[in-house]
Amino acid sequence: MFDNVAELIDKIRLGEDSYLELKEVRFAGQKVSAPHKDSLADELAAFANSRGGVCLLGVDDSREVLGISLERLDLVEDFVRQICLDSITPPLTPVIERLTLPSSMGEQLPVLKIDVTRSLFVHKSPGGYIHRVGSAKREMAPDYLARLFQQRSQARIIRFDEQPVPGAVLDDLTDAQWQRFASPRVQDTREVLLDKLAMARPDGDGALRPTIAGVLMASADPRRWLPNAFIQAVAYRGTAILPQGDATYQLDAQDISGPLDAQVLNACHFVRKNMQIYASKDQGRHDLAQYDMTAVFEALVNAVAHRDYSIHGAKIRLRLFADRLELYSPGAIPNTMTVDSLPYRQAARNEAITSLLAKCQIPETEKTTTGRSTMMDKRGEGVQIILEQSERLSGQRPVYRLLDEAELLLIIPAAMPKTAHA
């Protein structure tokens, strides 16, 4: 916002409004004494909870450019960054830019420009849930706050995966990734196709922007907008996580990112690479894998398709131990389903994502593992496949557990023959 100096100077001349906040910076020794950290946290959270805005540090309320001394710019930037991480929940990641502006005497003075975009989330700061009203910040009334939670989908009334992503543009979607969903028989424009697929939606200003589903399925790295939209995979040497001081307890670790279908296939590769293959000689030699890869594939597809992407700071965690596979997926079970009813009922938290996964073709090299041509089917048979095929291999039935009504854990026991040679 206000991307060139001339525009910014004109804006300062007009004074504070819904999109601009001016703050003088003062010091006490080697600490920032003004603005107060709680007050600044409220200002930044208010912008994020509204339609975004710019906070200029080094310009006072009278619109005079006072600047920040060069030797203290690092100190002020660290002050802002710490506030965004520690005083605002979920944390903010604004763009902090150093630039110079002319004072009334014509001297070019350093200032800090903090550019906050409209957020996908509702942020709480020391003053509570704050929003911007003109040039002032105000605590949100309960009914307004309820509507905002609905709009930003943490209350799950509007589907989170169909929300437009602030700051994202259609060119952020990779051509090869979104074009794979286009039918050769229909000559839609990019804009029409993306809207039909719920991969793009108009924002509050009418600009067509990628949705959550769009960036998750068609951007090179969804973490640019959703920092925790990845699979954290770790393979452990034994059956438990040892103290951090033991450097040998991890066999392999990988943060698996990219479009969701690529995450699933790369996570399957991680499991194949790290699981044991046993050679049994009881009735002629045959190989026995620890896990049925079709079941693992189904589990990973379900995790990326049904996890709650509105939970800030939560990621899918894949854990391989010597005797089991654990898969943690953020979010409670949707609607009225229970752990016991998972094999028999189906409900989609992210309908746009599941629809895209159902259209997403699987590479020929992977079809023998998955047993089908697309990433997901709509018959709701995935959980049954996970349970039955895993039990057939290991003799033990996988277990689902709901942890603190916030995370779904799947435990798949490993096949462990009595006499085996790895």
LINVENNOR-V541360 format. One record per pair of residues at least 12 apart in sequence whose ideal C-beta (glycine too) atoms are under 6 Angstrom apart, sorted by the first residue. I is the first residue (numbers start at 0). J is the second residue. D is the distance in Angstrom with one decimal. If there is no record, write none. Layout:
BEGIN
I;J;D, I;J;D
END
This chain:
BEGIN
0;53;5.2, 0;114;5.7, 1;53;5.6, 11;62;5.4, 15;134;3.8, 16;134;5.4, 17;131;5.3, 17;133;5.8, 18;52;4.3, 19;53;5.6, 20;42;5.2, 20;54;4.4, 21;55;5.4, 21;58;4.5, 21;60;5.9, 22;34;4.8, 22;56;5.1, 23;59;4.0, 23;65;5.7, 24;56;5.2, 24;57;5.7, 24;67;5.3, 24;75;5.9, 31;78;4.6, 36;82;5.2, 37;125;4.0, 39;82;5.7, 40;82;5.0, 40;86;3.8, 40;87;5.4, 40;124;4.4, 40;125;5.6, 41;124;4.7, 41;126;4.3, 41;129;4.9, 41;136;5.6, 42;54;5.7, 43;91;5.8, 43;115;5.5, 44;87;5.1, 44;122;4.3, 44;124;3.8, 44;129;5.5, 45;129;4.3, 45;130;5.4, 45;131;4.5, 45;136;4.2, 46;115;4.0, 46;131;6.0, 47;91;5.8, 47;115;5.3, 47;118;4.0, 47;122;5.0, 48;122;5.7, 48;130;4.6, 49;130;4.9, 49;131;4.1, 50;117;5.1, 51;115;5.6, 51;116;4.6, 51;117;4.4, 52;115;5.8, 53;114;5.4, 54;113;4.3, 55;110;5.8, 55;112;5.8, 56;111;4.2, 57;110;3.4, 64;100;4.8, 64;102;4.6, 64;108;5.5, 66;108;2.8, 66;109;5.5, 67;109;5.3, 69;109;5.8, 72;109;5.9, 75;111;5.8, 76;95;5.8, 86;125;6.0, 87;122;5.4, 87;124;5.2, 88;123;4.9, 89;120;5.4, 89;311;3.5, 93;113;5.1, 93;114;5.8, 93;115;4.6, 94;114;4.2, 95;113;5.6, 96;112;4.4, 98;112;6.0, 116;165;4.6, 116;166;4.7, 117;165;4.3, 120;311;5.6, 121;147;5.6, 121;148;5.7, 121;151;5.5, 128;144;5.3, 152;309;5.4, 153;309;5.0, 159;211;5.9, 159;308;5.7, 159;309;4.4, 160;211;4.6, 160;212;4.4, 160;349;4.1, 160;351;4.7, 160;352;5.0, 161;197;5.0, 161;210;5.3, 161;351;5.2, 162;211;5.6, 163;200;4.6, 163;202;4.4, 163;208;4.0, 163;210;5.7, 164;208;5.9, 164;209;5.4, 164;214;5.7, 164;224;5.1, 167;208;5.4, 167;209;4.6, 171;218;5.5, 172;209;5.6, 172;213;5.9, 172;217;4.2, 172;218;5.8, 173;217;5.9, 173;219;5.7, 176;217;3.8, 176;258;5.8, 177;217;4.3, 180;196;5.7, 180;358;5.6, 190;207;5.8, 197;210;6.0, 197;212;5.6, 197;351;3.8, 198;210;5.8, 198;212;5.7, 198;213;3.5, 199;213;5.6, 212;351;3.8, 212;352;5.0, 215;259;5.3, 216;258;5.4, 216;259;5.9, 216;355;5.0, 220;256;5.6, 222;256;5.7, 227;312;5.9, 227;313;5.9, 227;314;4.2, 229;254;5.5, 229;255;6.0, 229;256;4.3, 229;314;5.9, 230;255;4.2, 230;262;5.3, 230;266;5.1, 230;315;4.6, 230;317;5.6, 231;254;5.7, 231;314;5.4, 231;316;5.1, 232;253;4.9, 232;255;5.8, 232;266;6.0, 232;269;4.7, 232;317;4.2, 233;252;4.7, 233;318;5.7, 234;250;4.3, 234;251;4.3, 234;273;3.9, 234;319;4.2, 235;248;5.9, 235;320;5.1, 236;248;5.2, 236;250;5.5, 237;321;5.5, 238;320;5.1, 238;321;5.2, 238;322;5.1, 251;273;5.3, 253;269;5.8, 259;303;4.5, 260;359;4.9, 260;374;5.1, 262;303;5.9, 263;299;4.6, 263;300;5.5, 263;303;6.0, 266;299;5.1, 266;317;5.9, 267;296;5.6, 270;295;5.3, 273;319;5.3, 274;289;4.3, 274;290;5.5, 275;289;5.1, 275;421;5.1, 276;288;5.4, 277;416;5.4, 277;419;3.8, 278;420;5.2, 279;416;5.6, 287;414;5.8, 287;416;5.8, 289;413;4.0, 289;414;5.2, 290;324;6.0, 291;388;4.4, 291;389;5.5, 291;392;4.8, 292;368;4.9, 293;370;5.5, 293;388;5.9, 294;385;4.7, 294;388;4.5, 294;389;4.6, 296;369;5.0, 297;381;4.3, 297;384;4.9, 297;385;5.1, 298;326;5.5, 298;385;5.3, 298;409;5.7, 300;374;5.9, 300;375;5.5, 301;381;5.3, 302;315;5.1, 302;326;5.9, 302;328;4.3, 304;352;5.6, 304;353;5.0, 304;356;5.6, 305;348;5.4, 306;328;4.7, 306;329;5.0, 306;330;5.4, 307;329;5.2, 307;330;2.8, 310;329;4.9, 313;329;3.5, 315;328;5.7, 322;413;5.2, 323;410;5.6, 323;412;5.3, 323;413;5.6, 324;411;4.4, 325;410;5.5, 326;409;4.5, 327;406;5.6, 327;408;5.4, 328;407;4.7, 329;406;5.8, 331;404;5.0, 333;346;4.7, 333;348;4.4, 334;346;4.5, 338;399;4.8, 338;401;5.5, 341;382;4.9, 341;399;5.8, 342;382;4.7, 342;383;5.2, 345;379;3.3, 356;374;4.3, 356;375;3.9, 357;373;5.8, 357;375;4.8, 357;377;5.6, 359;373;5.9, 359;374;4.4, 385;397;6.0, 389;411;5.0, 392;414;4.9, 393;412;4.8, 393;414;4.2, 395;412;3.9, 397;411;4.6, 398;410;4.7
END
